[in-house]
């Protein structure tokens, strides 16, 4: 890999009264090409903080973070990873102990080893210790023996391997120095409950379960002062060390080999040896206090392991999902949201009773999807309003009543998640769902219906909807603005914000492919502002075309037809856009335009634009403006303002501005990925 193609390597260090080591180490890191050095101070000491602050003076690549309390080794590194949230997933972060010295070229060698082995491999240098002129191996890879509960360092105390050796795999990597992509750090953070020691073993076991490769790069070398960052006297470890070593060994290994095996099985020999280790360190003279600390740690670890085992043994929370729509964007949203929860690792099971005409692309083998809701004929096929009323009035033909009958017949349901609400029946559905003590969570995608007109029927509908929402255990909305509106409109006290998620598909950061266009996409209703769009586009004098893609209501078809006849720069793709055509439309787009005039919701099209890496222009209604301003992914204009829209069209196609928005979309993709949103929803479902 050439220098121009090498990824940046960032360094994370957690400090606990080690500023004396860092004075030398930080200079070495910057000289070795570290893109940034971030140090989290756990010391909670003003003098130590002053010493660290002096290290950062005049060094723009060095950042100091101060924790108000000692959050431990893993907690400190998790804070640093969150602080680096604006960095791309494929950039490299090296976790480094402060009591180390890095040889020149080490960071580059670690980065090259990642490229050589696998994109999301985790790699360690050879770590040496002792006399710097004749060092010996402290760590050159490790192994975890889950039968005996033993973790070993390969080659400990031996001469280091040749520097020109090939990268090789290991079963365990030391937390003293580890490098991998931010993607891996974000997906598998440190377990903060461990606080100190064994975090690296816990990570290694979790990484191995996910198939992440662990490797050692002999070309990279770090000198480590063994125990330099610990509190001890000479070569004798203190009480804190022995307490956490025994506690955390028990917690981590019990989850994989069983507590009985650690106490009376094959692992019992090492467990007993850990308890008398303080006596052997002192040649059987003294060390009683440390032995007491070791025993206390073992007992505490046993309590934690038993508590975790009870938690794992609990039955999965079973959630029944109401989302009867058979086609379009909503079932795809539901499937991705449920997959995001399942990916979070929580013990949750979904049952999604569905219509028989649900498209195959929305069916998942991870979700139980019995056919329990009848298909309904669309209003356009029924011929008259009276036939439509008769179709919908029969309880056995209604989606909501069919769902409630399914709940009455099914016993093993703990939570009901209403992803859609039916007009006028929400209070009844909520109360029927609560039978047998079930909790009910309602996702309020639209604060009010898109076709709300303020008529008497609409006012009654809103009053009934409010009663239903207040009867639910929790109501979910997509933005803080939606939360405020919903709380005020319906008198709600239990409203939670769970952002609309995305799946990055992505050409994020890439310029438009082919002839550039502006894209208006999706179901075209009167409130979507297509009339404002064509007026604004008529005032736009640039070279990009306008593509309008989607089915249009009769009330707006004439506006589009007239615009296409007048302006040959406008193309209309009339009707449902097949999934295979969608990527090509977004690939050509300079920006996606959402000029909505009346809207109290969040937009699926906005999040499709984020998925495909495309900037947006939105009107400031519903959750659109709030989201775009927060993420910096485009421009926000007043609703019903064609002049402002035309100016925005000109601005967004400027090369510098457009590229900046596309960079912001990359960051938005990371923060809105379903794997990030899933845990928030899972915690609400688990209660």
C-alpha positions in Angstrom: 0.0 0.0 0.0 1.4 3.4 -0.9 1.7 6.2 1.5 -1.1 8.2 -0.2 -3.5 5.2 0.3 -2.6 4.5 4.0 -5.4 5.1 6.5 -4.9 7.5 9.3 -4.0 5.9 12.6 -5.3 7.6 15.8 -4.2 6.8 19.3 -6.2 6.5 22.5 -4.6 6.5 26.0 -6.3 6.4 29.4 -4.2 8.2 32.0 -4.1 7.5 35.8 -1.2 9.4 37.3 1.1 8.5 34.4 1.8 12.0 33.0 5.5 11.3 33.5 5.4 8.5 31.0 3.3 10.5 28.6 5.7 13.4 28.3 8.0 11.1 26.2 5.4 8.9 24.6 3.3 11.7 23.1 6.3 13.1 21.2 7.1 9.6 19.9 3.6 9.1 18.6 3.5 12.4 16.8 6.9 11.7 15.3 5.7 8.3 14.2 2.8 9.8 12.2 -0.2 9.6 14.6 -3.1 11.5 13.0 -4.3 12.3 16.5 -3.6 11.4 20.1 -6.5 11.5 22.6 -5.9 11.1 26.3 -8.7 10.6 28.8 -7.6 11.6 32.3 -9.1 9.4 35.0 -7.0 10.8 37.8 -9.4 13.4 39.1 -6.4 15.4 40.3 -5.8 19.1 39.4 -2.1 18.8 39.5 -2.1 15.8 37.1 -4.5 17.6 34.8 -2.2 20.6 34.7 0.7 18.4 33.8 -1.4 16.8 31.0 -2.6 20.1 29.7 1.0 21.3 29.4 1.7 18.3 27.1 -1.1 19.4 24.7 0.1 23.0 24.5 1.2 23.8 21.0 0.3 20.4 19.7 -2.9 20.6 17.7 -3.0 16.8 17.2 -3.2 16.1 20.9 -6.6 16.3 22.7 -7.1 16.0 26.5 -10.4 14.8 27.9 -11.1 14.9 31.6 -13.5 12.5 33.4 -15.2 13.8 36.5 -14.6 10.4 38.1 -12.4 7.4 37.5 -14.4 5.4 35.0 -11.8 2.6 34.6 -9.7 1.4 31.7 -12.6 0.2 29.5 -14.9 3.1 30.3 -12.2 5.6 29.5 -11.5 4.1 26.1 -15.2 3.9 25.3 -15.4 7.7 26.1 -12.6 8.3 23.6 -14.3 6.2 20.9 -17.5 8.2 21.4 -15.4 11.5 21.2 -14.1 10.4 17.8 -17.6 9.9 16.4 -16.9 12.2 13.5 -14.2 9.9 12.1 -14.9 7.3 9.4 -15.5 3.7 10.4 -12.5 2.5 8.4 -10.0 4.7 10.1 -7.7 3.0 12.6 -7.6 3.5 16.3 -4.7 2.1 18.4 -5.4 1.6 22.1 -2.2 2.2 24.0 -1.0 2.0 27.6 0.9 5.1 28.8 3.8 3.0 30.2 5.0 2.1 26.7 7.6 3.4 24.2 6.8 3.0 20.5 9.6 2.3 18.0 9.7 4.3 14.8 7.4 2.9 12.0 5.2 1.0 14.5 1.9 2.8 13.6 2.4 2.3 9.9 3.3 -1.4 10.4 0.0 -1.9 12.4 -2.0 -0.2 9.7 -0.3 -2.3 7.0 -1.0 -5.5 8.9 -4.7 -4.7 9.1 -4.7 -4.3 5.3 -2.8 -7.5 4.9 -5.0 -9.7 7.1 -8.6 -8.4 6.9 -10.4 -5.1 6.9 -11.7 -5.5 10.4 -8.9 -7.6 11.9 -7.5 -6.6 15.3 -3.7 -6.5 15.4 -1.0 -6.2 18.1 2.7 -5.4 17.9 5.3 -7.6 19.5 5.5 -6.1 23.0 8.9 -6.3 24.7 10.1 -5.4 28.2 13.2 -5.4 30.3 16.5 -3.8 29.3 15.8 -1.7 26.2 19.1 -2.7 24.7 18.4 -6.4 25.1 14.7 -6.7 25.5 12.7 -9.9 26.0 9.2 -10.7 24.9 6.4 -9.6 27.2 3.7 -10.3 24.6 3.9 -11.9 21.2 0.4 -13.2 21.0 -1.6 -15.1 23.5 -4.0 -18.0 24.0 -7.1 -18.6 26.1 -7.6 -22.1 27.6 -11.3 -22.3 28.4 -11.0 -25.7 29.9 -8.5 -24.7 32.6 -9.3 -21.0 32.8 -5.8 -20.0 31.9 -4.6 -17.1 29.7 -1.0 -17.3 28.5 1.5 -15.0 26.7 3.4 -16.7 23.9 7.2 -16.5 24.2 7.2 -14.7 27.5 10.7 -13.9 28.6 12.2 -15.2 25.4 14.1 -13.2 22.7 11.7 -11.4 20.4 10.9 -12.9 17.0 12.5 -11.5 13.8 11.2 -8.2 12.6 10.7 -9.4 9.1 8.4 -12.2 10.1 4.9 -12.5 8.6 1.8 -11.4 10.4 0.3 -14.4 12.3 -2.9 -15.1 14.2 -3.4 -15.3 17.9 -6.2 -16.4 20.3 -5.8 -13.4 22.6 -4.4 -9.8 22.4 -3.2 -7.7 25.3 -5.0 -4.5 26.0 -1.6 -2.8 26.4 -1.5 -2.2 22.6 -4.3 -3.1 20.1 -5.2 -1.5 16.8 -8.3 -2.0 14.7 -10.8 0.0 12.7 -13.2 2.3 14.5 -16.0 0.1 13.1 -14.8 -2.8 15.3 -14.4 -0.5 18.4 -17.9 0.9 17.9 -19.5 -2.5 17.4 -17.8 -4.2 20.4 -17.0 -1.6 23.1 -15.2 -2.5 26.3 -17.4 -3.9 29.1 -17.3 -1.0 31.6 -18.5 -3.1 34.5 -15.1 -4.8 34.6 -13.4 -1.4 35.4 -9.8 -2.8 35.5 -8.1 -6.0 34.1 -9.5 -8.8 31.9 -11.2 -6.4 29.6 -8.9 -7.6 26.8 -9.8 -11.3 27.4 -13.5 -10.4 27.4 -13.1 -8.6 24.1 -11.1 -11.4 22.6 -13.8 -13.9 23.4 -16.5 -11.6 22.0 -14.5 -10.9 18.9 -13.9 -14.6 18.3 -17.7 -15.3 18.6 -18.2 -12.7 15.8 -15.5 -14.2 13.6 -13.1 -11.2 14.0 -9.5 -12.2 13.4 -6.8 -11.5 16.0 -3.2 -11.1 14.8 0.3 -10.1 15.7 2.6 -8.0 13.5 6.3 -8.7 14.2 7.3 -5.6 12.1 5.6 -3.5 14.8 7.3 -3.3 18.2 6.6 -1.6 21.4 8.6 -1.5 24.7 6.4 -1.9 27.8 7.4 -1.2 31.4 5.5 -4.1 32.9 3.2 -2.8 35.6 4.2 0.8 35.0 0.6 2.0 35.0 -0.4 -0.1 38.1 -0.3 0.8 41.8 2.2 -1.6 43.4 5.3 -1.7 45.5 8.4 -3.0 43.6 7.4 -6.2 41.9 4.6 -6.9 44.4 1.1 -6.1 43.3 -1.3 -4.2 45.6 -4.7 -5.1 47.0 -6.6 -3.3 44.1 -4.8 -5.5 41.5 -5.6 -8.8 43.3 -9.2 -7.8 43.9 -10.0 -7.0 40.3 -7.9 -9.7 38.8 -9.9 -12.4 40.7 -13.2 -10.7 40.3 -13.0 -10.1 36.6 -11.4 -13.5 35.8 -14.4 -15.1 37.5 -16.9 -12.9 35.6 -15.4 -13.2 32.2 -14.6 -17.0 32.2 -17.8 -18.1 34.0 -19.8 -16.9 31.0 -17.8 -19.2 28.7 -16.8 -22.2 30.8 -19.3 -22.2 33.7 -18.8 -21.1 37.3 -18.6 -24.7 38.6 -15.7 -25.5 36.3 -13.8 -22.5 37.8 -14.5 -23.5 41.4 -14.4 -27.3 41.5 -13.6 -28.4 37.9 -10.6 -28.1 35.7 -10.3 -24.4 36.4 -10.2 -24.8 40.2 -6.4 -25.2 40.3 -5.8 -21.8 38.8 -8.6 -20.2 40.9 -6.9 -21.4 44.1 -3.5 -20.4 42.8 -4.8 -16.8 42.2 -5.9 -16.6 45.9 -2.4 -17.5 47.3 -0.5 -15.5 44.6 0.1 -12.6 47.1 1.9 -14.9 49.5 4.1 -16.4 46.8 5.0 -12.9 45.6 6.3 -12.1 49.0 8.0 -15.5 49.5 5.4 -16.4 52.1 6.2 -13.3 54.2 3.2 -11.0 54.6 0.6 -10.4 51.9 -2.4 -11.2 54.1 -4.2 -8.0 53.2 -3.8 -8.8 49.5 -5.0 -12.4 50.0 -8.1 -11.0 51.6 -8.6 -8.6 48.7 -8.2 -11.6 46.3 -10.8 -13.6 48.2 -13.2 -10.6 48.2 -12.7 -10.2 44.5 -13.5 -13.9 43.9 -16.7 -13.7 46.0 -17.8 -10.5 44.2 -17.1 -12.1 40.9 -19.2 -15.1 41.8 -22.1 -12.9 42.7 -21.8 -11.0 39.4 -21.5 -14.2 37.4 -24.6 -15.7 39.1 -26.5 -12.6 38.4 -25.5 -12.6 34.8 -26.4 -16.2 34.5 -29.9 -15.6 35.9 -30.3 -12.8 33.4 -29.2 -15.0 30.5 -31.6 -17.7 31.6 -34.6 -15.4 31.5 -37.0 -16.1 28.7 -36.8 -13.9 25.7 -39.1 -10.9 25.6 -41.7 -11.8 22.8 -43.0 -8.8 20.9 -46.0 -8.9 18.6 -45.8 -6.3 15.9 -48.8 -4.7 14.2 -47.8 -3.4 10.7 -50.3 -4.7 8.1 -49.2 -2.6 5.1 -48.2 -5.1 2.4 -46.1 -2.9 0.0 -44.2 0.3 -0.2 -41.7 1.8 2.2 -43.3 1.1 5.6 -42.9 -2.7 5.7 -39.3 -2.2 4.7 -38.8 0.2 7.5 -40.4 -2.2 10.0 -38.2 -5.1 8.9 -35.0 -3.1 9.1 -36.0 -1.7 12.6 -36.7 -5.2 13.9 -33.4 -6.5 12.4 -31.6 -3.6 14.2 -33.1 -4.7 17.5 -32.0 -8.3 16.9 -28.5 -7.2 16.0 -28.2 -5.4 19.3 -27.8 -8.8 21.0 -30.8 -8.4 23.3 -32.9 -11.5 24.0 -35.9 -10.4 22.1 -38.2 -12.4 19.8 -40.5 -10.8 17.2 -43.8 -12.1 15.9 -45.1 -10.1 13.0 -48.6 -11.2 12.0 -48.9 -10.2 8.3 -51.1 -10.1 5.3 -50.8 -12.9 2.7 -49.8 -10.4 0.0 -46.7 -9.1 1.9 -43.9 -8.8 -0.7 -41.2 -11.5 -0.3 -38.5 -8.9 0.1 -40.0 -7.9 3.5 -40.0 -11.5 4.8 -37.2 -12.3 7.2 -36.1 -15.7 8.5 -35.1 -14.0 11.7 -38.7 -13.0 12.5 -41.7 -15.2 13.0 -44.3 -14.0 10.4 -47.5 -15.9 10.5 -50.2 -15.0 8.1 -52.9 -13.7 10.4 -54.2 -10.5 8.9 -56.6 -10.6 5.9 -55.7 -8.9 2.6 -58.0 -6.0 1.8 -59.1 -4.7 -1.6 -58.0 -1.2 -2.2 -60.5 1.6 -2.3 -60.0 2.1 -6.1 -61.2 -1.5 -6.7 -64.4 -1.2 -4.7 -66.2 1.2 -7.1 -68.1 3.3 -4.6 -67.7 4.8 -1.1 -70.5 2.7 0.3 -68.8 -0.5 -0.8 -65.6 0.7 0.8 -67.4 1.5 4.1 -69.0 -2.0 4.0 -65.6 -3.6 3.4 -64.0 -1.7 6.3 -66.9 -2.0 8.7 -66.9 -5.8 8.9 -64.8 -6.6 12.0 -63.4 -9.9 10.5 -62.1 -7.9 7.5 -60.4 -5.2 9.5 -56.6 -5.4 10.1 -56.8 -4.1 13.7 -59.5 -6.6 14.7 -57.7 -9.5 13.1 -54.6 -8.5 15.0 -56.5 -8.4 18.3 -58.0 -11.8 17.6 -54.5 -13.1 17.0 -53.4 -11.7 20.4 -56.4 -13.3 22.2 -55.4 -16.7 20.7 -51.7 -16.4 21.5 -50.4 -16.6 25.1 -46.6 -16.1 24.9 -46.7 -12.4 24.0 -45.1 -9.9 26.4 -45.1 -6.7 24.5 -47.3 -5.3 21.7 -45.6 -2.9 19.3 -48.1 -0.9 17.1 -46.1 0.3 14.1 -49.4 1.5 12.5 -52.6 2.9 14.0 -56.0 2.5 12.4 -58.4 5.4 12.3 -61.0 5.6 15.2 -60.0 2.2 16.8 -56.8 2.9 18.6 -58.2 3.0 22.2 -59.9 -0.4 21.6 -56.8 -2.0 20.1 -54.6 -0.7 23.0 -57.0 -2.1 25.6 -57.4 -5.4 23.9 -53.7 -5.7 23.5 -53.2 -5.1 27.3 -55.1 -8.3 28.1 -52.9 -10.7 30.1 -50.8 -7.9 31.4 -49.0 -7.1 28.1 -47.3 -3.7 27.7 -48.2 -1.7 24.6 -45.7 0.5 22.7 -47.1 2.8 19.9 -44.7 4.2 17.3 -46.3 7.5 16.1 -44.7 7.9 12.7 -47.2 10.7 11.8 -48.3 13.1 14.6 -51.4 13.7 12.4 -52.4 12.0 9.2 -51.0 13.5 6.0 -54.5 14.2 4.7 -55.7 16.0 7.8 -58.1 18.8 6.9 -59.4 20.0 10.2 -63.0 18.7 9.5 -65.3 17.5 12.3 -64.4 13.9 11.4 -60.7 14.7 11.7 -61.3 16.4 15.0 -63.1 13.4 16.4 -60.3 11.2 15.0 -57.7 13.3 16.8 -59.6 13.1 20.1 -59.9 9.3 19.8 -56.2 8.9 18.8 -55.2 10.9 21.9 -57.2 8.6 24.2 -55.5 5.6 22.6 -52.0 7.0 22.9 -52.6 8.0 26.6 -53.6 4.4 27.3 -50.4 3.0 25.9 -47.3 2.3 28.1 -45.0 4.2 25.8 -45.2 6.3 22.6 -42.3 6.6 20.3 -41.6 9.5 17.9 -38.6 10.2 15.6 -37.4 13.7 16.7 -37.4 16.0 19.7 -39.7 18.4 17.7 -42.1 15.6 17.1 -41.9 14.8 20.8 -42.9 18.3 21.8 -45.8 18.5 19.3 -47.2 15.0 20.2 -47.0 15.8 23.9 -48.8 19.1 23.5 -51.4 17.9 21.0 -52.4 14.7 22.8 -51.5 15.4 26.4 -48.9 12.7 26.6 -46.4 12.2 29.4 -44.6 9.1 28.2 -43.0 10.0 24.9 -39.6 8.6 23.8 -37.5 9.7 20.9 -36.1 6.8 18.7 -34.6 8.3 15.5 -35.5 6.9 12.1 -32.7 4.5 11.1 -31.0 3.7 7.9 -29.0 1.0 6.1 -26.0 2.4 4.4 -26.0 1.2 0.8 -23.8 3.5 -0.2 -22.2 5.9 -2.5 -21.6 8.2 0.4 -19.3 11.0 -0.3 -19.3 10.3 -4.1 -20.3 12.9 -6.7 -23.4 12.3 -8.9 -22.9 9.5 -11.5 -24.1 10.5 -15.0 -26.0 13.6 -15.9 -26.8 15.5 -12.7 -30.4 15.9 -11.6 -32.5 17.0 -8.7 -34.7 14.2 -7.4 -38.3 14.4 -6.0 -39.1 10.8 -4.9 -42.0 8.9 -3.4 -45.8 9.0 -3.1 -46.9 12.3 -4.4 -49.7 13.9 -2.3 -51.0 17.4 -2.1 -48.9 18.1 1.1 -45.7 17.1 -0.7 -45.4 20.6 -2.3 -44.9 19.5 -5.9 -46.5 22.7 -7.0 -43.9 24.7 -5.1 -41.2 22.5 -6.6 -42.1 23.1 -10.2 -42.5 26.9 -9.5 -39.1 27.0 -7.9 -37.5 24.9 -10.6 -38.9 27.3 -13.2 -36.8 30.1 -11.6 -33.7 27.9 -11.5 -31.3 28.7 -14.3 -28.7 25.9 -13.9 -28.0 22.9 -16.0 -29.3 20.0 -13.8 -32.6 18.4 -14.8 -35.5 17.5 -12.4 -36.7 14.0 -12.0 -40.1 13.5 -10.3 -40.5 9.8 -9.5 -43.6 8.3 -7.9 -47.4 7.7 -7.9 -49.4 10.9 -7.8 -52.8 11.6 -6.4 -55.4 12.9 -8.8 -55.3 16.4 -7.1 -51.7 16.9 -8.2 -51.4 15.1 -11.4 -52.4 18.1 -13.5 -49.7 20.2 -11.9 -47.0 17.7 -12.9 -48.3 17.1 -16.4 -48.4 20.9 -17.1 -44.9 21.3 -15.7 -43.5 18.5 -18.0 -45.2 20.1 -21.0 -43.7 23.5 -20.3 -40.2 22.5 -19.3 -38.3 19.8 -21.2 -35.8 19.7 -18.3 -38.4 17.9 -16.1 -38.9 14.1 -16.3 -41.8 12.3 -14.6 -41.6 8.6 -13.8 -45.3 8.0 -13.2 -46.2 5.1 -10.9 -44.5 2.9 -8.4 -40.7 2.8 -8.9 -39.3 -0.7 -8.9 -36.6 -1.3 -6.3 -34.0 -2.1 -8.9 -34.4 1.3 -10.5 -34.0 3.2 -7.2 -30.2 3.2 -6.9 -29.7 4.6 -10.4 -32.1 7.6 -9.6 -30.2 8.4 -6.4 -26.8 7.9 -8.0 -27.5 10.8 -10.5 -28.9 13.2 -7.9 -27.2 16.4 -6.9 -29.8 16.6 -4.1 -33.1 15.1 -3.1 -35.8 17.7 -2.8 -38.6 17.5 -0.1 -40.6 20.8 -0.4 -43.4 19.6 1.8 -46.0 22.2 2.8 -47.9 20.5 5.6 -46.2 17.7 7.6 -46.1 16.5 11.2 -43.9 13.4 10.8 -40.5 12.2 9.7 -39.7 11.3 6.1 -38.6 7.9 4.9 -37.4 9.6 1.6 -35.1 11.8 3.6 -33.5 8.8 5.2 -33.3 7.0 1.8 -31.2 10.0 0.7 -28.9 9.5 3.7 -28.7 5.8 2.8 -27.6 6.6 -0.7 -25.2 9.4 0.4 -27.1 12.3 -1.3 -27.6 15.9 0.1 -31.1 17.2 0.6 -33.1 20.4 0.3 -36.1 20.3 2.7 -38.8 22.7 3.8 -39.0 23.5 7.5 -41.9 21.4 8.5 -42.3 18.3 10.7 -39.0 16.6 11.6 -37.4 17.6 8.3 -35.7 20.9 9.2 -34.7 19.7 12.6 -33.0 16.6 11.3 -31.2 18.3 8.4 -29.9 21.1 10.6 -28.7 18.7 13.2 -26.8 16.5 10.7 -25.6 19.3 8.4 -26.6 17.3 5.3 -28.2 20.0 3.2 -30.3 23.1 3.1 -33.6 24.1 4.9 -36.0 26.5 3.2 -39.3 28.0 4.4 -42.4 26.1 3.2 -44.3 27.4 0.2 -41.5 29.7 -0.9 -40.5 29.0 -4.6 -37.9 31.8 -4.6 -36.0 30.4 -1.6 -36.2 26.9 -3.1 -34.7 28.1 -6.4 -31.8 29.8 -4.5 -31.2 26.5 -2.6 -31.1 24.6 -5.9 -28.4 26.9 -7.2 -26.5 26.7 -3.9 -26.5 23.0 -3.4 -25.0 22.2 -6.8 -21.9 24.3 -6.0 -19.1 21.8 -6.0 -17.6 22.8 -2.7 -20.9 23.0 -0.8 -22.2 19.8 -2.4 -19.0 17.9 -1.4 -19.3 19.2 2.1 -22.8 18.0 2.5 -21.8 14.6 1.2 -19.1 14.4 3.8 -21.7 15.2 6.5 -23.9 12.4 5.1 -21.1 9.9 5.8 -21.2 10.9 9.5 -25.0 10.8 9.5 -24.9 7.2 8.1 -22.9 6.1 11.1 -25.1 7.8 13.7 -28.4 6.6 12.1 -27.4 3.0 11.2 -29.9 0.5 12.4 -27.2 -1.2 14.5 -27.0 2.1 16.4 -30.7 2.7 16.6 -31.6 -0.9 17.5 -30.4 -0.8 21.1 -32.5 2.3 21.9 -35.6 0.5 20.7 -34.7 -2.8 22.4 -34.3 -1.1 25.8 -37.8 0.4 25.5 -39.3 -3.0 24.5 -37.5 -4.8 27.3 -39.0 -2.1 29.7 
